[in-house]
């Protein structure tokens, strides 16, 4: 079998191969190997030295892998629990197949579990594939086919190389490999998988058939990028994301029903502790709102639904399938994979398999949008990991381990041209199935919602910000800088089309800029300040109050954090991350986003490692852009101050809140909200009138809403149904805010009735 080489990168960017070829010597891993220096342990990176190109039958693949160890402030030397395997000649050197897999461990022995799966899964898969091939080779029709063949299709190194398995045979081999690997993990004396385990996502490339088999156990993910326009291979192009796997979590109604049938409980941590209501009716077959009711709102702050024993507070898994997790297995958390086999078509350009750390804050489409910028899969991997890591630092007190394998795919030969190289007893049935059955399989996967992407900070992060604000000491100069009036005309500078494109690219995934208008976007481009930086410059110092949001146009910058009670020795603390900005590589990370909304001290220091160039956006400029483009926000601010729900907010928080509202408009006769329907938005009317209809015991109660009135307050904090239907009687304009934006703008605990 061919294999990858594991390469570590230290804090200076130097490569170290001392940990290469761990385990069986065949598969790479991001696990630690011995004690290393603190900074190297904190920044553990395991990646391809360069992208590799291989030919798999009728496919040309260029691939790379990248794994970055997470940042855990309470356990800085915690091992990377992700692992991966890359086998570009699966079986023998003459093989036309390849196998790629990512394993995401969890629990105390999660790193050992993921490494066990990395080392054993390919062996078990090869074993069961060979068994199926040997059985297939004994069929009389195949023996006759080999005798009649005009080509020598058997090889000395692999006497079964001429056998191709059907879809059903391949999936049966994959199922048995996963089950046997899981059983072997239970028996392994050096792995305690009672409360530890690993997810597994894999892609098996069938080279002579131009097809792929995806196997998924857990909540790691496989995603396909299809070209939406006929660009040449390797050129930058638009890609549309299609899921090749379904997250197996309690968000899925079918998985919840299966898990609860064992007697298990499904609760978030807040529900377990009695802080949130428990709904046990979401699995009613007639209830088509079960997924929304259970999941999305609970997880906005990083509190997903989990699997619990009916008699104890364990195991608490946020997924419904895994390898290992022996104590969870009796609760239905088993190792049987969900599988998808499909042909690789000419428009299929990118295949991603990655651990769930990638998708915590990024959608499938966001990941493909990043990949579309690059012609080198290694650079695509690097950019996706960097973007994900930066979002973790922004919204969490820690980061997850993050691993991705990126494959750029190009079909170079039709499968029919390779049929003479192999025999199978099911070729006719498979061709028929590919024509008639595959679209339904793809539609099934594409139509299933995945777990929600988080776009707000956790409760712990919010508490940390409040703690920093209380302990902050702001001198007069800093206070003046925070509150200074900005002359937008003086600040405005004309940017080139290339500069505007880079700024636009950088803020694409930012929640702060999600709802701005085109005019506001253009104005923001103009008031971005160009900031040249010399190596060694402290752009941000931990503990100082932030006033700017930054985009790295070019250069390398260190992220350093002092732990609680630690004294700065001049270095800024432990090295947590390194931002790399590059015009040529289309990499433009951002930092300091929360300074646009919060007068909170910075939680980390940012120090220039090299000369570079930044774009800076002052908080006052950002607010003026929004308020200038929407002049009625002053009136909105006055209205917000009179709403009982917001009575506990300070003037600054009310100002922040007024900036966060979005403009809305409805035509005559529109049902803006409907009684009994779940919602997450409240509204303020600025012009026009609406009729409010509330049905009580079958009798409607009508009232009129006019300028300055609000509705939807009942759903904005707690997930509830609208208490009345509101219908526009004429053209209505106003403001709207969603629950997630509210929670990301002001402390929810300060809202009236939530203290």
C-alpha positions in Angstrom: 0.0 0.0 0.0 1.1 3.5 -0.7 0.9 5.9 2.2 1.2 9.5 3.3 4.1 11.0 5.2 3.3 12.8 8.5 5.2 16.1 8.8 5.1 18.3 11.8 5.6 22.1 11.7 7.1 23.8 14.7 6.5 27.4 15.8 9.2 28.7 13.5 7.7 27.0 10.4 10.5 24.3 10.3 9.6 20.8 9.4 10.2 17.8 11.7 9.7 14.2 10.6 10.5 12.6 13.9 6.9 11.6 14.4 6.4 10.4 10.8 5.1 6.9 10.1 3.6 6.3 13.5 1.6 3.2 14.4 1.8 0.5 11.7 4.2 2.6 9.6 1.5 2.8 6.9 -0.7 5.7 7.9 -0.1 9.2 9.1 -1.4 10.6 12.4 -1.5 13.8 14.3 -1.0 12.2 17.7 1.9 13.4 19.8 5.1 11.4 20.1 6.9 12.1 23.3 7.3 15.3 25.2 8.0 18.4 23.3 8.6 22.1 24.0 5.6 24.0 25.3 5.1 26.1 22.2 5.5 23.2 19.9 3.0 21.2 21.9 0.6 24.2 21.7 1.0 24.7 18.0 1.2 21.1 16.9 0.6 20.9 13.2 0.8 17.8 11.1 0.4 18.3 7.3 1.5 17.2 3.9 5.0 18.5 2.9 3.4 19.2 -0.5 0.3 18.2 -2.5 0.6 14.8 -4.1 -0.9 13.7 -7.5 -1.9 10.1 -8.3 -3.8 8.4 -11.1 -6.5 6.0 -9.9 -7.8 4.3 -12.9 -9.9 6.9 -14.8 -9.3 9.6 -12.2 -6.5 12.1 -11.5 -6.4 13.0 -7.8 -4.4 15.7 -6.2 -4.7 15.6 -2.5 -3.3 17.0 0.8 -4.0 16.7 4.5 -3.7 19.1 7.4 -4.2 18.5 11.1 -3.9 21.1 13.8 -3.9 20.3 17.5 -6.5 22.3 19.5 -5.8 24.9 22.2 -6.9 23.8 25.7 -5.9 26.4 28.3 -6.6 24.0 31.2 -4.5 21.2 29.5 -2.0 22.8 27.1 -0.2 19.4 26.6 -3.3 17.5 25.7 -2.6 15.2 22.7 -4.3 15.8 19.4 -7.1 13.3 19.4 -7.6 13.5 15.6 -5.9 11.0 13.3 -6.1 10.2 9.6 -5.0 7.6 7.1 -4.2 8.1 3.4 -3.5 5.0 1.3 -3.1 6.0 -2.4 -2.5 2.4 -3.6 -4.9 0.4 -1.6 -4.0 -3.3 -1.6 -1.0 -3.5 -3.9 1.4 -1.2 -5.8 -0.7 -1.9 -9.0 -3.9 -1.0 -7.3 -6.2 1.6 -9.0 -8.0 2.3 -5.7 -7.3 4.8 -2.8 -8.5 5.1 0.7 -8.8 8.3 2.8 -10.1 8.6 6.3 -10.3 11.0 9.2 -10.9 9.9 12.8 -11.9 12.2 15.6 -11.3 10.8 19.1 -13.0 11.8 22.3 -12.8 11.0 26.0 -9.8 10.4 28.1 -8.3 7.8 25.7 -9.7 9.5 22.6 -6.2 9.8 21.0 -5.6 6.0 21.5 -9.0 5.2 20.0 -8.5 7.3 16.9 -5.0 5.9 16.4 -6.3 2.3 16.8 -8.9 2.9 14.1 -6.3 4.6 11.9 -4.1 1.6 12.1 -6.7 -1.2 12.0 -9.5 0.0 9.8 -7.7 -0.2 6.5 -6.5 -3.8 7.4 -10.0 -4.9 8.3 -11.4 -3.3 5.1 -8.8 -5.1 3.0 -9.5 -8.4 4.7 -13.3 -8.3 4.1 -12.8 -7.0 0.5 -10.5 -9.9 -0.3 -13.0 -12.3 1.3 -15.7 -11.0 -0.9 -13.4 -11.0 -4.0 -12.4 -14.6 -3.3 -16.0 -15.7 -3.1 -16.8 -13.7 -6.3 -13.9 -15.4 -8.1 -15.4 -18.8 -7.6 -18.6 -18.0 -9.6 -18.6 -20.0 -12.9 -19.6 -16.9 -15.0 -16.5 -15.1 -13.8 -14.2 -18.0 -14.4 -15.5 -18.1 -18.0 -15.0 -14.4 -18.4 -11.3 -14.6 -17.3 -10.7 -17.5 -19.8 -12.3 -15.6 -22.7 -10.4 -12.4 -21.9 -8.0 -11.2 -24.6 -5.9 -9.4 -21.9 -3.9 -10.7 -18.9 -5.9 -9.1 -16.1 -4.5 -11.1 -13.2 -1.3 -10.0 -11.5 1.2 -12.0 -9.5 1.1 -9.6 -6.6 -2.6 -9.7 -6.3 -4.4 -12.7 -7.9 -7.7 -11.1 -7.1 -6.9 -7.7 -8.7 -9.2 -8.5 -11.7 -12.2 -8.7 -9.5 -14.4 -5.6 -9.0 -17.0 -5.8 -6.2 -20.6 -4.6 -6.6 -21.9 -1.7 -4.6 -23.7 -4.1 -2.2 -20.6 -6.3 -1.8 -18.4 -3.2 -1.1 -20.8 -1.8 1.4 -21.1 -5.1 3.1 -17.3 -5.3 3.4 -17.2 -1.8 4.8 -19.9 -2.6 7.4 -18.0 -5.7 8.5 -14.7 -3.8 8.7 -16.3 -1.1 11.0 -18.0 -3.7 13.2 -14.8 -5.8 13.6 -12.7 -2.8 14.2 -15.1 -1.7 17.0 -15.1 -5.2 18.6 -11.3 -5.3 18.4 -11.1 -1.9 20.1 -13.2 -3.2 23.0 -10.7 -6.1 23.4 -7.5 -4.1 23.0 -5.6 -4.2 26.4 -3.9 -0.8 25.9 -7.1 1.1 25.0 -9.8 1.9 27.5 -12.8 2.6 25.4 -15.5 2.4 28.1 -16.1 6.2 27.9 -13.8 7.0 25.0 -14.1 6.4 21.3 -13.7 7.9 17.9 -15.8 9.0 14.9 -14.8 7.8 11.4 -15.4 9.3 8.0 -13.8 7.7 5.0 -13.8 7.8 1.2 -12.8 4.8 -0.9 -12.0 5.7 -4.5 -12.8 2.9 -7.0 -10.4 3.9 -9.8 -11.6 1.6 -12.5 -15.2 2.5 -11.9 -14.8 6.2 -11.4 -16.8 6.0 -8.2 -16.6 6.7 -4.5 -17.9 4.9 -1.4 -18.4 7.1 1.7 -18.6 5.5 5.1 -19.6 7.6 8.1 -19.8 6.9 11.8 -20.5 10.0 14.0 -20.4 13.6 13.1 -17.3 14.1 11.0 -18.3 15.0 7.5 -17.7 14.4 3.7 -18.6 17.1 1.3 -18.5 17.3 -2.5 -17.8 20.4 -4.5 -19.4 20.6 -8.0 -18.3 23.1 -10.6 -21.2 25.5 -11.4 -19.5 26.7 -14.6 -17.3 25.0 -17.3 -13.9 26.3 -16.1 -10.8 24.4 -17.0 -9.5 21.9 -14.4 -7.2 23.6 -11.8 -8.5 27.1 -12.4 -10.2 29.1 -9.7 -14.0 28.6 -10.0 -17.3 28.6 -8.2 -18.2 25.4 -6.4 -21.5 24.3 -5.0 -21.4 22.1 -1.9 -23.3 18.8 -1.8 -23.2 16.6 1.4 -21.9 13.1 1.0 -22.7 12.2 4.6 -25.2 12.9 7.3 -24.2 13.9 10.8 -25.3 11.2 13.2 -26.4 13.3 16.2 -29.5 13.8 18.3 -30.5 16.6 15.9 -31.8 13.9 13.6 -35.2 12.7 14.4 -34.6 9.2 13.1 -31.5 8.8 15.3 -33.4 10.2 18.4 -36.2 7.7 17.9 -33.6 4.9 17.6 -31.7 6.0 20.6 -34.7 6.6 22.8 -36.0 3.1 22.0 -33.1 1.7 24.1 -34.4 3.7 27.1 -31.7 6.4 26.8 -32.4 10.1 27.6 -31.5 12.9 25.1 -30.9 16.2 26.9 -28.6 19.2 26.6 -26.4 19.9 29.6 -28.7 22.8 30.6 -31.7 20.5 30.4 -29.8 17.9 32.5 -29.2 20.5 35.2 -32.8 21.8 35.1 -31.9 25.1 33.5 -33.9 24.5 30.3 -37.3 22.9 29.8 -37.4 19.3 28.6 -39.6 18.4 25.6 -40.2 14.7 25.1 -42.8 15.0 22.4 -40.5 16.0 19.5 -40.3 12.3 18.3 -44.0 12.1 17.6 -44.3 10.8 14.0 -46.9 13.5 13.4 -44.7 16.3 14.7 -42.7 17.6 11.7 -41.1 20.4 13.8 -39.2 18.0 16.0 -35.7 18.8 14.7 -36.2 22.6 15.2 -37.8 22.2 18.6 -35.0 20.1 20.0 -31.8 21.3 18.5 -30.9 24.6 16.9 -31.8 27.0 19.7 -30.2 24.9 22.5 -26.9 24.7 20.6 -26.5 28.4 19.8 -24.3 28.7 22.9 -22.4 25.4 22.4 -24.9 23.2 24.3 -25.9 20.4 21.9 -28.4 17.6 22.8 -26.6 14.5 24.2 -27.2 10.8 24.9 -27.5 9.9 28.6 -28.2 6.7 30.5 -31.6 6.4 32.0 -30.0 5.7 35.4 -26.9 8.0 35.4 -25.3 11.1 34.1 -23.2 9.3 31.5 -22.0 8.9 28.7 -23.1 12.4 27.4 -22.1 11.8 23.7 -23.2 14.5 21.3 -23.3 11.9 18.5 -25.3 8.7 18.1 -22.7 6.5 16.4 -19.1 5.9 17.1 -16.3 3.4 17.3 -15.5 2.4 20.9 -17.7 4.0 23.6 -18.5 0.6 25.1 -20.8 2.0 27.8 -22.8 3.9 25.3 -23.2 1.0 22.9 -26.1 -0.5 25.0 -27.8 2.9 24.5 -27.7 2.6 20.7 -24.4 4.4 20.1 -23.0 1.8 17.8 -20.4 1.6 15.0 -22.5 0.7 12.0 -21.7 3.2 9.3 -24.1 5.0 6.9 -22.8 4.5 3.4 -23.2 6.2 0.0 -21.7 5.0 -3.3 -21.9 7.3 -6.3 -20.1 7.8 -9.6 -17.7 10.7 -9.9 -18.9 12.9 -12.7 -17.0 15.5 -14.8 -18.4 18.4 -12.8 -17.2 16.9 -9.5 -14.1 18.8 -8.6 -13.4 18.7 -4.9 -14.0 16.1 -2.2 -13.5 17.1 1.4 -13.4 14.8 4.5 -12.9 16.5 7.8 -13.5 16.3 11.5 -16.4 18.2 13.1 -14.1 20.9 14.3 -14.0 22.3 10.8 -17.8 22.5 10.6 -18.5 23.9 14.1 -18.6 27.5 12.7 -18.3 27.0 8.9 -21.1 25.6 6.6 -20.3 23.1 3.9 -20.6 25.9 1.4 -18.2 28.2 3.3 -15.6 25.4 3.2 -16.0 24.9 -0.5 -15.9 28.7 -1.1 -12.5 28.8 0.6 -11.2 25.8 -1.4 -12.4 27.4 -4.7 -9.8 30.2 -4.2 -6.9 27.7 -4.6 -5.4 25.5 -7.3 -3.2 23.7 -4.7 -5.1 21.4 -2.3 -2.5 21.9 0.5 -3.1 25.7 0.4 -6.8 25.0 0.5 -6.4 22.8 3.5 -4.3 25.4 5.2 -6.8 28.2 4.6 -9.8 26.2 5.8 -8.0 25.1 9.0 -6.9 28.7 9.7 -10.4 30.1 9.2 -11.9 27.5 11.4 -9.3 27.9 14.1 -9.8 31.7 14.1 -13.5 31.3 14.6 -13.0 28.9 17.5 -10.7 31.5 19.1 -13.4 34.2 18.6 -16.4 32.3 20.0 -14.8 29.9 22.5 -12.3 29.8 25.3 -10.6 26.9 23.6 -10.3 25.3 20.1 -11.1 21.8 18.9 -8.5 19.6 17.1 -9.1 20.2 13.4 -8.2 17.8 10.6 -9.0 17.9 6.9 -8.2 15.9 3.7 -8.8 17.8 0.5 -8.9 16.0 -2.9 -9.0 17.8 -6.2 -10.6 15.4 -8.7 -10.4 15.2 -12.5 -12.0 12.3 -14.5 -9.6 11.5 -17.4 -11.2 8.3 -18.7 -14.7 7.0 -19.0 -15.4 3.8 -16.8 -16.5 1.9 -20.0 -13.0 2.3 -21.4 -11.7 0.2 -18.4 -14.2 -2.6 -18.4 -11.8 -5.0 -20.1 -9.4 -4.7 -17.1 -11.7 -6.5 -14.6 -14.6 -8.8 -14.3 -17.7 -8.7 -12.1 -20.9 -10.7 -12.0 -23.0 -7.6 -11.4 -21.9 -5.1 -14.1 -25.3 -5.0 -15.8 -27.2 -4.6 -12.6 -24.8 -1.8 -11.5 -25.2 0.1 -14.7 -28.9 0.0 -14.4 -28.8 1.0 -10.8 -26.5 3.9 -11.6 -28.9 5.2 -14.1 -32.1 4.7 -12.2 -31.2 4.6 -8.5 -28.4 7.1 -7.8 -30.3 10.4 -8.1 -32.6 9.3 -5.3 -29.7 8.4 -3.1 -28.1 11.8 -3.7 -31.4 13.6 -3.1 -31.9 11.8 0.1 -28.5 13.0 1.5 -28.8 16.5 0.1 -32.3 17.0 1.6 -31.3 16.2 5.2 -30.5 19.1 7.5 -27.2 18.9 9.3 -26.6 20.1 12.8 -26.7 23.9 13.0 -23.6 25.9 12.5 -22.8 28.0 15.5 -22.4 31.8 15.1 -22.4 33.1 18.6 -20.1 32.8 21.6 -20.6 30.2 24.3 -21.9 31.2 27.7 -18.5 30.6 29.1 -16.9 33.1 26.6 -19.6 35.7 27.4 -19.0 35.3 31.1 -15.2 35.7 30.5 -15.9 39.0 28.6 -18.0 40.3 31.4 -15.3 39.4 33.9 -12.7 41.2 31.8 -14.9 44.2 31.6 -15.3 44.4 35.4 -11.5 44.1 35.9 -10.5 46.4 33.1 -8.7 49.6 33.9 -9.1 52.2 31.1 -6.9 55.3 31.1 -8.1 58.6 29.8 -6.3 58.3 26.4 -7.9 54.9 25.8 -11.3 56.2 26.8 -11.0 59.1 24.4 -9.9 56.8 21.6 -13.0 54.6 22.2 -15.5 57.4 22.2 -13.9 59.7 19.6 -16.1 61.0 16.8 -14.9 59.8 13.4 -15.1 62.0 10.3 -15.9 59.5 7.7 -15.1 61.8 4.8 -11.6 62.4 6.2 -11.1 58.6 6.9 -12.4 57.5 3.5 -9.8 56.3 1.0 -10.5 54.9 -2.4 -9.5 51.3 -2.7 -8.5 49.4 -5.8 -10.8 46.7 -7.1 -8.3 44.1 -5.9 -8.2 45.6 -2.4 -12.0 45.7 -2.2 -12.1 42.1 -3.3 -9.7 41.1 -0.6 -11.6 42.9 2.1 -14.9 41.4 0.9 -13.3 37.9 0.9 -12.1 38.5 4.5 -15.4 39.5 6.0 -17.5 37.0 4.1 -18.0 34.6 7.1 -18.2 37.3 9.8 -21.6 37.6 11.6 -21.1 41.3 12.1 -21.2 42.0 8.3 -23.8 39.4 7.4 -26.8 41.8 7.1 -25.2 45.0 5.8 -26.5 46.5 2.6 -24.5 47.0 -0.6 -24.2 50.7 0.1 -23.0 50.0 3.7 -20.5 47.5 2.4 -19.0 50.0 -0.1 -18.7 52.6 2.7 -17.0 50.1 5.0 -14.5 49.3 2.3 -13.7 53.1 2.1 -13.3 53.7 5.8 -11.0 50.7 6.3 -7.7 52.2 7.4 -4.5 50.9 5.8 -2.0 50.1 8.6 1.6 49.2 7.8 3.2 47.1 10.5 6.9 46.4 11.3 8.0 43.1 12.8 7.8 43.0 16.6 4.9 45.5 16.7 2.2 44.8 19.3 -1.0 45.3 17.4 -3.2 44.3 20.4 -2.2 43.8 24.0 -4.1 41.5 26.2 -6.2 43.3 28.8 -6.4 46.6 26.9 -9.9 47.7 25.7 -10.3 47.1 22.0 -11.5 49.7 19.5 -10.7 48.2 16.1 -11.4 45.2 13.9 -8.4 44.1 11.8 -7.9 42.2 8.5 -4.5 40.9 7.7 -3.7 41.8 4.1 -0.1 40.5 4.3 2.3 39.3 7.0 2.5 36.8 9.9 1.2 37.6 13.3 1.4 35.6 16.6 -1.6 35.1 19.0 -0.3 34.9 22.6 -2.3 34.5 25.8 -1.4 34.9 29.4 -3.1 32.5 31.7 -5.0 33.7 34.8 -2.5 34.8 37.4 0.5 34.6 35.1 2.9 37.6 34.8 4.0 38.7 31.4 7.8 38.2 30.9 7.7 40.4 27.8 6.7 37.6 25.4 2.9 38.1 25.7 2.4 34.6 27.1 2.0 31.2 25.5 1.9 31.0 21.7 -1.6 29.8 20.7 -1.9 30.5 17.0 -0.2 32.2 14.1 -2.1 34.2 11.6 -0.7 34.2 8.1 -2.0 36.8 5.5 -0.9 36.5 1.9 -2.2 38.3 -1.2 -0.7 35.6 -3.5 -2.3 32.8 -1.4 -5.7 34.5 -1.0 -5.4 34.2 2.8 -6.7 37.2 4.8 -7.6 36.2 8.4 -9.4 38.7 10.7 -9.2 39.4 14.4 -10.7 41.8 16.9 -14.3 41.5 15.6 -15.9 41.7 19.0 -14.4 45.2 19.4 -17.0 46.5 17.0 -19.7 45.8 19.5 -18.2 45.4 23.0 -16.1 47.7 25.1 -14.3 44.7 26.5 -10.6 44.1 27.1 -8.8 42.0 24.5 -8.5 38.4 25.5 -5.2 37.9 23.7 -2.1 39.7 22.4 -1.4 40.0 18.7 2.3 40.5 17.8 3.7 41.0 14.3 6.2 38.2 13.5 7.1 39.9 10.2 6.6 43.2 8.4 3.1 43.3 7.2 0.0 45.3 6.2 -3.4 45.4 8.0 -6.8 47.0 7.3 -8.4 48.4 10.4 -12.0 49.4 11.1 -12.7 51.6 14.1 -15.8 50.8 16.1 -17.1 54.4 15.9 -16.7 54.4 12.1 -18.5 51.1 11.9 -21.4 52.4 13.9 -21.6 55.6 11.9 -21.7 53.7 8.7 -24.7 51.8 9.9 -26.5 54.8 11.4 -25.7 57.1 8.5 -27.1 54.7 6.0 -30.2 54.1 8.1 -31.0 57.5 9.6 -34.0 56.4 11.6 -32.0 54.4 14.0 -32.1 57.3 16.5 -35.8 56.9 16.7 -35.3 53.1 17.0 -33.0 53.7 19.9 -35.7 55.7 21.7 -38.3 53.0 21.0 -36.0 50.2 22.3 -35.5 52.2 25.5 -39.2 52.0 26.2 -39.6 48.3 25.6 -39.9 46.5 29.0 -37.8 43.6 27.8 -34.8 45.9 27.4 -35.2 48.0 30.6 -32.1 46.5 32.2 -29.7 47.5 29.5 -27.3 50.4 29.7 -27.2 53.2 27.2 -24.2 51.7 25.4 -26.0 48.3 25.1 -29.1 50.0 23.8 -27.0 51.8 21.2 -25.4 48.4 20.2 -28.8 46.9 20.0 -30.2 49.6 17.7 -27.3 49.0 15.3 -28.0 45.2 15.2 -31.6 45.6 14.0 -32.3 45.0 10.3 -34.7 47.0 8.1 -37.9 45.2 6.9 -40.8 46.0 4.6 -44.1 44.1 4.0 -46.8 44.6 1.4 -50.5 44.8 2.2 -52.2 41.7 3.4 -49.0 39.7 4.4 -49.0 37.4 7.4 -45.8 38.6 9.1 -46.1 36.1 12.0 -48.6 33.4 12.7 -50.1 32.3 16.0 -48.8 28.9 17.1 -45.8 28.9 14.8 -42.2 28.8 16.2 -40.2 31.9 15.5 -37.0 33.8 16.5 -37.7 37.4 15.5 -39.3 40.5 17.1 -40.4 43.5 15.1 -40.7 47.3 15.6 -43.1 49.2 13.3 -41.8 52.5 11.9 -44.6 53.2 9.4 -48.0 51.6 8.4 -50.5 49.6 10.5 -51.0 46.0 11.2 -53.8 43.9 12.6 -53.0 41.6 15.6 -55.3 38.6 15.8 -55.2 36.3 18.8 -57.5 33.3 19.0 -58.5 32.4 22.5 -60.8 29.3 23.0 -61.9 29.6 19.4 -62.8 33.3 19.6 -60.6 35.9 17.8 -59.4 39.0 19.7 -58.4 41.8 17.3 -56.2 44.9 17.9 -54.3 47.4 15.8 -50.6 47.9 15.8 -49.2 51.3 14.6 -45.9 53.2 14.4 -43.7 52.6 17.5 -45.5 49.3 18.4 -43.6 46.0 18.7 -44.6 42.4 18.4 -42.8 39.0 18.6 -41.2 39.9 22.0 -42.4 36.6 23.4 -40.1 34.5 21.1 -36.9 36.7 21.1 -35.3 35.3 24.3 -36.9 31.9 24.9 -37.9 29.6 22.1 -41.7 29.8 22.0 -44.5 30.1 19.5 -45.9 33.4 18.5 -48.9 34.3 20.7 -50.8 36.0 17.9 -51.0 36.4 14.1 -49.9 39.8 12.7 -51.2 40.9 9.3 -50.0 44.1 7.5 -53.0 46.3 6.6 -51.0 48.4 4.2 -47.3 48.8 3.2 -45.4 48.4 6.5 -41.8 49.3 7.2 -39.8 48.7 10.4 -37.1 46.8 12.1 -36.4 43.2 13.0 -33.9 41.4 15.2 -33.3 37.7 15.4 -32.7 35.8 18.6 -29.1 34.8 17.7 -28.2 38.4 16.8 -29.7 39.6 20.1 -27.7 37.1 22.1 -24.5 38.0 20.2 -25.1 41.7 20.9 -26.2 42.1 24.5 -26.0 39.9 27.6 -29.1 37.8 27.6 -29.1 37.6 31.4 -29.7 41.4 31.6 -33.0 41.2 29.7 -36.1 41.7 31.8 -37.3 38.5 33.2 -34.0 36.6 32.6 -31.9 38.0 35.4 
